[in-house]
Amino acid sequence: MTSEIVALRGQLLENELLAKYTSWRVGGKAERMYIPADKVDLQQFIAQLEGDEPVFWLGLGSNLLIRDGGLRGTVVNIRNKLKKMTLQGEQLYVESGVPCAHVARFCAEYALVGAEFLAGIPGTMGGALAMNAGAFGGETWDLVDSVELLSVGGKTEHCQAQKFSVGYRSVEGLQGRCFLSATLTLRQDKSQAGQQKIKKLLAQRSATQPVNLPSCGSVFRNPENDYAARLIEASGLKGYMIGGAVVSKKHANFIVNMGDAKAADIEQLIDYVQSEVAKQQGVDLQAEVRIIGEALA
């Protein structure tokens, strides 16, 4: 591990509480957190790290459960950083720190359609690229033309979308690299259809999801030809609570923090839901949320 890590133009924090940065509002401390000034600063910072240094990428902190014991190594926090977007014709260059909802609104403003579903994804483009995030029937990689990757040593690489094996909530081919940016291909439509569709999708989201309580988004992947929410509700688990964590009564595939949940409560509830659905419905639900870090003893 690197003996000395220094900040460049960004900000280096030690023992930083991660609950402040996750959408569930839970999580222990990061040994180190780096908040880069921009993409070049990030490359230079990563170049300092040795190959065995654990590095975790954090955007809006959704689709992520960080255990109460926190994380060893370095957390790179790109929230409100790496936020450049430029448009050339029907192609949009977008850096990984841009919230997906901002991409949706930007495209609608410039009469581009195809990205409206991104308004329903509560994370950044970096996270959406890493897991092929989707909402309302659309998926991130349906739009991707090419990506820019950052690897150990701060080296960058441009790759066409075809180099990756992409499936439902999965992307293979990263090999330890992370996304710096992507170029998306969209379609022109002067009818304001994009803005109208976003309004409709956001109204649908507000009506069907617990948007006013801390959650991570959807917790479980939908099984083939079925829905995780239907299976959880059919198992009588809506409203089931462990500690401060509860299966949402509004949408069964959401677990919300009622205000005093610990990461351990949420993880225990995830395990319980999986076991009950398997017992009652005969289906093994797979978690969509990424669970990382160390549990408290």
C-alpha positions in Angstrom: 0.0 0.0 0.0 1.2 3.5 -0.7 3.0 4.9 2.3 2.0 8.5 1.7 -0.9 9.8 -0.4 -1.2 13.5 -1.0 -3.9 15.8 -2.2 -3.3 17.6 -5.5 -5.9 20.2 -6.4 -8.6 18.2 -4.8 -9.5 17.5 -1.2 -8.2 14.5 0.8 -10.1 13.6 4.0 -9.4 11.0 6.6 -11.8 8.9 8.7 -14.7 10.5 6.9 -18.2 9.3 7.8 -19.8 7.7 4.7 -23.4 7.9 5.9 -23.3 11.6 4.8 -22.8 10.5 1.2 -25.1 7.5 0.8 -28.8 7.7 -0.2 -29.7 5.2 2.6 -27.9 7.6 5.1 -26.0 4.7 6.6 -22.3 3.5 6.5 -19.2 3.7 8.6 -16.0 5.7 8.0 -13.7 5.8 5.0 -10.0 5.4 5.9 -9.5 8.1 3.2 -11.7 10.0 0.9 -10.5 12.0 -2.1 -12.7 14.6 -3.8 -11.1 15.4 -7.1 -11.0 18.9 -8.6 -11.7 17.5 -12.1 -10.9 14.6 -14.4 -7.2 15.5 -14.8 -6.7 15.9 -11.1 -8.3 12.5 -10.5 -6.0 10.8 -13.0 -3.0 12.4 -11.3 -4.2 11.3 -7.9 -4.9 7.7 -9.0 -1.4 7.6 -10.4 0.0 7.9 -6.9 -1.7 4.7 -5.7 0.0 1.4 -5.7 -1.7 -1.6 -7.3 -2.8 -3.1 -4.0 -4.6 0.0 -2.7 -8.3 -0.7 -2.4 -10.2 2.1 -4.3 -14.0 2.6 -4.1 -16.0 4.9 -6.4 -18.8 7.0 -4.9 -21.3 9.1 -6.8 -24.7 9.8 -5.3 -24.4 6.8 -3.0 -27.5 5.0 -4.4 -27.6 1.3 -5.2 -25.0 0.9 -2.4 -24.9 -0.4 1.1 -21.8 0.4 3.1 -21.5 -1.6 6.3 -21.2 0.1 9.7 -17.5 -0.8 10.0 -16.7 1.4 7.0 -14.0 0.9 4.3 -10.3 0.5 4.3 -8.4 2.1 1.5 -9.5 5.1 -0.6 -12.9 6.3 -1.5 -13.0 8.5 -4.6 -16.1 10.8 -4.3 -17.1 12.3 -7.6 -20.4 13.9 -6.3 -20.7 17.3 -7.9 -17.3 16.6 -9.7 -16.6 15.2 -13.2 -19.8 16.9 -14.4 -18.9 18.1 -17.9 -21.5 17.6 -20.7 -21.1 18.7 -24.3 -23.3 18.1 -27.3 -22.3 17.6 -30.9 -25.2 16.9 -33.2 -27.0 13.8 -31.7 -24.0 12.7 -29.6 -23.6 13.7 -26.0 -20.3 13.5 -24.1 -21.0 13.1 -20.4 -18.6 12.6 -17.5 -19.3 10.0 -14.9 -20.2 12.4 -12.1 -23.2 13.9 -13.8 -26.5 12.7 -12.2 -28.6 10.6 -14.5 -31.6 12.9 -14.0 -29.5 15.9 -15.2 -28.7 14.0 -18.4 -32.4 13.3 -19.0 -33.3 17.0 -18.5 -30.4 18.3 -20.7 -31.4 16.0 -23.6 -35.0 17.1 -23.3 -34.0 20.8 -23.3 -32.1 20.2 -26.6 -34.9 18.3 -28.2 -33.1 14.9 -28.0 -35.1 11.8 -27.2 -34.1 8.4 -25.9 -32.7 9.3 -22.5 -35.9 10.1 -20.7 -35.8 6.9 -18.6 -32.6 8.3 -16.9 -34.8 10.7 -15.0 -35.9 7.7 -12.9 -32.3 6.5 -11.9 -31.1 8.0 -8.6 -27.4 7.9 -9.3 -24.6 9.3 -11.5 -23.7 8.2 -15.0 -20.6 6.4 -13.7 -22.8 4.1 -11.6 -25.4 3.7 -14.3 -22.6 2.6 -16.7 -21.1 0.2 -14.3 -24.3 -1.8 -13.7 -26.3 -1.0 -16.9 -28.9 0.8 -14.7 -32.4 1.0 -16.1 -35.9 2.4 -15.4 -39.2 2.5 -17.1 -38.2 0.0 -19.7 -34.9 1.7 -20.8 -31.3 0.7 -20.0 -28.2 2.8 -20.0 -26.1 0.8 -22.5 -28.9 1.2 -25.1 -27.5 4.7 -25.6 -23.7 4.1 -25.3 -21.5 4.6 -28.3 -18.1 4.7 -26.5 -16.6 5.1 -23.1 -13.5 6.5 -21.4 -11.9 4.3 -18.8 -9.4 4.9 -15.9 -7.1 2.2 -14.8 -4.4 1.6 -12.1 -1.6 4.1 -12.6 -4.0 6.8 -13.8 -3.9 5.6 -17.4 -6.9 6.3 -19.6 -8.4 4.3 -22.5 -11.2 4.8 -25.0 -13.3 1.8 -25.9 -16.3 1.2 -28.2 -19.5 -0.1 -26.5 -19.1 -3.4 -28.4 -16.0 -4.3 -26.3 -18.3 -5.0 -23.3 -20.6 -7.8 -22.5 -23.8 -6.1 -21.3 -26.8 -7.7 -19.7 -29.6 -7.0 -17.3 -28.0 -4.9 -14.5 -24.5 -6.2 -15.5 -21.5 -5.1 -17.4 -18.5 -7.4 -18.0 -15.1 -6.4 -19.3 -14.2 -3.7 -16.9 -11.2 -5.7 -15.4 -10.6 -3.3 -12.5 -11.1 -0.1 -14.5 -13.7 2.5 -13.9 -15.7 4.9 -16.1 -14.6 8.5 -16.6 -17.0 9.4 -19.3 -19.3 8.1 -22.1 -20.5 9.3 -25.4 -24.2 8.7 -25.9 -26.1 8.6 -29.2 -29.6 10.1 -29.1 -32.3 11.2 -31.6 -33.5 14.7 -32.5 -37.2 15.4 -32.0 -38.5 19.0 -32.1 -42.0 18.1 -30.7 -41.0 18.5 -27.0 -41.9 14.8 -26.6 -38.9 14.3 -24.3 -40.0 16.9 -21.8 -43.6 15.6 -21.8 -42.3 12.0 -21.2 -40.0 13.0 -18.4 -42.9 14.7 -16.6 -45.0 11.6 -17.0 -42.3 9.3 -15.8 -41.5 11.4 -12.7 -45.2 11.6 -11.8 -45.3 7.8 -12.1 -42.2 7.5 -9.9 -43.6 9.8 -7.2 -46.9 7.9 -7.2 -45.4 4.4 -6.9 -42.0 4.8 -5.1 -41.1 6.1 -1.6 -39.2 9.1 -2.9 -39.4 11.1 0.3 -37.6 8.5 2.5 -33.9 7.4 2.4 -33.5 4.3 0.2 -31.1 3.0 -2.4 -33.5 2.6 -5.2 -34.6 -1.0 -6.1 -33.0 -3.6 -3.8 -33.5 -6.7 -5.9 -33.2 -7.6 -9.5 -36.4 -8.6 -11.2 -36.5 -12.4 -12.0 -37.1 -13.4 -15.6 -40.8 -12.8 -16.5 -41.6 -11.6 -13.0 -41.2 -8.7 -10.6 -39.3 -8.7 -7.3 -41.9 -6.3 -5.8 -44.8 -8.7 -6.6 -43.0 -11.7 -5.0 -42.1 -9.7 -1.9 -45.7 -8.4 -1.5 -47.1 -11.9 -2.1 -44.9 -13.1 0.7 -46.6 -10.6 3.1 -43.5 -8.6 3.7 -44.6 -5.1 3.0 -44.1 -3.1 6.2 -41.8 -5.7 7.7 -39.2 -4.0 9.9 -35.8 -4.8 11.4 -34.4 -2.0 13.6 -34.9 1.2 11.7 -35.2 -0.5 8.3 -38.5 -1.4 6.7 -39.9 -2.9 3.5 -41.7 0.0 2.0 -45.5 -0.1 2.0 -45.5 1.9 -1.2 -43.2 -0.3 -3.2 -42.1 -3.7 -1.9 -38.8 -3.7 -3.8 -37.6 -0.6 -1.7 -36.2 -0.8 1.8 -36.3 2.6 3.5 -34.5 4.0 6.5 -37.1 5.3 9.0 -34.5 7.6 10.5 -32.4 5.5 12.8 -31.5 2.4 10.7 -28.0 0.9 10.8 -26.4 -0.7 7.8 -26.7 -4.0 9.7 -30.5 -3.6 10.0 -30.8 -3.2 6.2 -28.5 -6.1 5.4 -30.4 -8.3 7.9 -33.7 -7.3 6.3 -32.3 -8.0 2.8 -31.3 -11.5 3.9 -34.7 -12.1 5.6 -36.6 -11.0 2.5 -34.5 -13.3 0.3 -35.1 -16.3 2.7 -38.9 -15.7 2.9 -39.4 -15.3 -0.8 -37.4 -18.4 -1.4 -39.5 -20.3 1.2 -42.9 -19.0 0.1 -42.5 -18.4 -3.6 -39.6 -20.8 -4.6 -37.6 -17.9 -6.1 -34.1 -16.9 -5.2 -34.0 -13.1 -5.4 -30.7 -11.6 -6.3 -29.7 -8.3 -4.7 -29.2 -5.4 -7.2 -27.7 -3.3 -4.5 -23.9 -3.5 -3.9 -22.9 -4.4 -0.4 -19.4 -3.5 0.7 -17.3 -2.7 3.7 -16.7 -4.3 7.1 -19.3 -5.2 9.7 -18.9 -4.0 13.3 -17.8 -6.7 15.7 
